[in-house]
């Protein structure tokens, strides 16, 4: 579908009136916003929406990324993290091996484990359950945010359990939130083109719906790049907005800038800063029923994250210990950041840093 607008200035003014009047934007509005080059107006409107929702507060948490296994049955075209069983560099850690890594790197103030990994068919569902149980027993003070909707779908297939049964077993041993990954672009055409060999659109949404019905709050994502159409991006947002209308269970939307397959890739193989800021600002405008939009510095860098805080983002992610998935794909950004640097970055944008827990309860405000 191609949106033709005879008077773009008038069209933008109409959208601005809708935003300021609290009127929901349509599919056509979203496509127009992606097609226009008026980034400053888009960013200004997104900033106004964010200030209404969150004031000048920008949230972050101290999180530690963990990966129990990189062995995966899927061969998605965009993934450089996965390995085949027995391939050089492949691994499947025991809880004791993970303890050794965590004990070496964890800080006394770590609040969250962020756990994702491959769809490893060479272990049973019990392996994934015991991984969570062991971590929670050893580090009871740390919130466990683990597994994507695609991983939950995979566990359902290998165990024969329903999504609800899988989630209930994991929650019983310490799971407190899912991660938001696995959405990629919620389009069949995109998923065919990128060989997304894991949970489809219906499965992704159903896993999050089930988690929300069980009382769990979750994040959600959009992996954008040069492959999908603008229309597919907007439709992705509308599907998330529709589920949020139904459940209210999403806490934050996280646009993920697709990384090239090599750190040596030139700028033409990477998303532009213009596109990165648009994804955040338009996400803020379209997702009127979401409280937060995250600027993920792992993918867009710390300086662009700072700019994004004035264009609709209210979450700067947090400190990380050695992120691997985006960096395996060629990310050039830091694999982590200190609390002090993150506070400095947020204050530099004229915002108020707020340390939070996984559920966005405020822990400390840095005035």
N, C-alpha and C positions, 0 to 999 in steps of 0.2 A: 504494500500500500504506500503510495506517495502522497505526501501532504503538500498541497500547493497553496500558498498564501499570497494574495495580491498586495497586501499592505502589512508587512511584518511588524512595523512599529505599532500599528493599531492592534494587531494580534497579541503582541507582548503586553500592551497596556490592558487588554481584556483579561489576560492571564494574571497580571498583577492585581487587578481588581478582585478576581476570584480568590487569590491567595490571601489578600488583606481582608476580604470579607468572610474568610473561613469556608469558602465553597470548594468542594472536592474537584481536583483536576481530572480530566478525561484522558483516554488513550491518545486522542488527537492532540491534546495539550502537551502530553509528554513527548510525542514525536516532534512537535514544533520546537520544544525546548532543546531537544538533541540536535535539531538541524540548524538552529540559529547560531550565529557567532557572537551573540551578545552575552558573553559569559559574565560580565560585571552585573548586569541586571538580574540574571539567574542567581548569581551568588548573593546579591543584596536581598532578594526575596527569600532565599533559603536562610540567610542570616536572621531575617525578621522572624521567620517561623521558629527557628531554633531559640531565639531569645525569648519568644513567648512561652515556649515549652520548658526551657531549662535555665533561663537567665544567662549569666556569664560563666556558669559552672561548666568545667570540662572534666570528665571522669577518666580515671585510670586505675589499674590494679597491678599488684606484683604477681606475675604469673610465671610458671615454669613449664616449658613445652617438653613433653615426653612422648617417645615413640617406641612401643614394645616390639614392633616388627615392621619391616619394610617389604616383606614377601607378600605378593599380591597376585590374585588370579586375573585381575583386569589389566588391560593394556591401553588405558585412555591416552589419547594422542598428546594431551597437554602435560602429562605427568612425567617428571624425571626422578621422582623419589622411589618408585616401586622397583622391585627386583624379583626375579624368579628364584625358586628354591634351589640352593646350591650355587647360584651365580656369585661371582666375586663381589664382596660388599654386602651380601644379603645377611640378615640376622633375625633371630627370634629370641628375645631375652627372657630369662626366667625372672621371677620376682626378686630373687637374691641379686642377680646381675643389675636389675634396675635400682635396687636399694643402693648398691655401690656407687652408681652414677649420681643418684639423688643426694646421697650423703656427701659426696664430693662437691656438689654445686649449689645445693639449696642454701637460702639465706634464712635467718631467724624470722624474718617478717614476710616470707612467702605466703600468699593467701590462696593460691589456686594452682592446681595441676591441669594443664590443657593437653589432653591425650587424644591423638589420632594415630592411624597407622594403616598398613596394608590389609587387604582382605585375604588373609592367609588360610587356605583350605587344608593345610597340613596339620592344623591343631583343631581341637574341638571348641565349641562354645564355652565349655567350662574353663578353658585357658583364659578367655577374655573376662569371665566372671571373677576368677581367682586373682587375676592381675589387679582388678579394682579392689577386691577384698583385702589383698595383701598391702596395698598402698594405704588404704584407709586405716587399717589396723596399726601400721607403723607410723603414719603421719596423720593422726586424727584431727589435728587443727587445720589441715589444708583442705579446701573445698575441691572436689573432683568434678571437673567438667570434661567429659570424655565421649568420644565416638561421634561420628557423623551419622546422619540419617541413612546414608548409603551403607555404613558399617552395620547399623541396626538391621537393615534389610538383609544384608549378608548373613548375620547371625541367625535371623529368622529362617533363612533357607537351609543353613547347615544343621540347625537344631530341630527344625520342624515345629517350632513354637510360633505363636502369633506375635505381632509387634508388641502388643500389650504384655504378653507373658515375658518376652525378652526384656522389656523395660522394667517390669516389676522385679525380675530376678536381679537386674543390675542395680536398681534403686535399693533393694534390700541389703546389698553389700556395700553401699556407699556412694553410688552415682547420684549427683545432685543437679547436673545440667548436661545437655548434649552440647556439642560444638555445632557450628553453623554450616560447615563445609558439605560438599556433595551436591549442592544445588546447581553449580556451574551456571548454565543458562537453561531455564525451564522451557525448552523448545525441542520438539522431536527432530526437526530439521538440523538444528545445531548438534544435538546429541548423536545423530547419525554421522554427521560430518566429522566430529571430533572423536568418534569411536568411544563414546562414554559407555563402557561395559559394566555398568553398575546400576543402582536403583534409578528408575525412570521418574518422570514428573509426578505421576500419581503416587508412587511409593515415597518419594521425598516428602511430599505434602502430608501424606497419611501418617508417616512416622512422627512428624512434628505435631500433627493434630492429636495423635494418641498421647504423646508426651504431655501436651497441654492439658488434655483431659485428665491425666494422672496428677495434675498440679505442678508440673515442671515448667519453668520458664526457660526459653532457649533463644539463642541468636540465630540469624540467618544471613546468607551471603548471596553475592552475584559475581561470578568470575567473568569479567568482560575483557574484550580485546578486539583484534581485527577480523574475527571470524563471523560473529553473529551480526545481524542487521540491527538497526536502531529500533525497528518495530519489535524485534524479539526482546530487546532489553526492556522496553516499556511494558510489553506483555508479561515479562518476568515479574516486574514490580507490581503489576495489577493482580497477579496470582497470589503474591505474598500479602498484598493488602486485603484481598478477599478472605484469606485464611485468618488474618488478624482480626477482621470484623467478626468472624465466627468464634474465635477462641480467646483472643487477647493475650496469647501466650508468648509472643515474640517480644524480646526486650530491646534488641538492637539490630539494625541492618548494617551489614559490612560489605561494601563494594571491594572486590579483590581485583587488582590490576594484573592481568595475565603477564607472566614472565616468559622471556624467550628461553630456548633450550640451552643456552650457553652464556656464561658471564662475559664472554668476549663479543657478544652480539652488539651491533651498532644501534644507534638511536632509532633508525627506521624500523627495527624489529621490536621496538618497545612502544607502549602507549605514550601518548604525549601528555604533558602536564595539563594541557587544556582539557583533554578527555578525562583525566583522572579527577579534576576538579568538577567537571560536569557530572560525572557519575555520582559524586557525593552530594552536590547541590540538588540535582534533579531527584535523587533518591529522597532527600529531605522534603522536597515539594510534593512528590507523588505519594509518599507513605505518611499521610497525615495522621494515621492511627498508631504510628511507632513513636516511642519516646526518644530514642537515640539513633543517631547515624555515626558510624565509626570511621575515622581516618586511620587506616592501617599502615603505619610507617614502614613496616617490613616490606611492603610492596611499592609505596610511593615516596619513601624517604622522609627524613625528619623535617626538612625545610618546607616541603610541599604540605606536609601534615600541619605545620604551623599556619600556613595560608588557609588550609581547609577549615580550620577552626573559626574563621570569619566567613565561611561559605556553607554553613549548615551542620558541620560536624560538632558533636558534643562529647565524643569519646576519643581519646588518644591511645587506646589499647592499654599499654602498660609496659613495665619492665619485662624482659624475656630472657631466659637462659637458653641460648643457642637454638634458634629457630632453624629448621632443616628443609622443610618442603619447598618453600619459595626459593631458598638459596640453592637447593639442588637443581632448580629450574633456571638459575642464572640471575637471581636478584643481586643487585650491587649494594644494597642498603645494609646498615648494621644488623647483626643477628641478635642484638639486644641493646638495651639502653639503661642507664642508671636512673634511680628515682630522682636524684638531684638534677640531672639533665632534662628529664621529662617535666619536672616542675618549672625549670627555667624556660623550656620551650613553650609551655602553656602560658606562663606569665608574659612571655615576649609577644604573644598574640593579644594581649590585653584581657586575658581570661583568668578565671579563678580555678586553680588546680584542686581537684577533689579526689582523694584516694578512696576507692570503693571496694566492696567485696563482689563476688560473682553475681549477686542478686541486686546490685546497685544500691545497697545500703551504704550510707556515707560513713567512712572510717575516720578520715581526717581532712579538714579543709585548710589549704595553704593560702592564707590571706596575704 
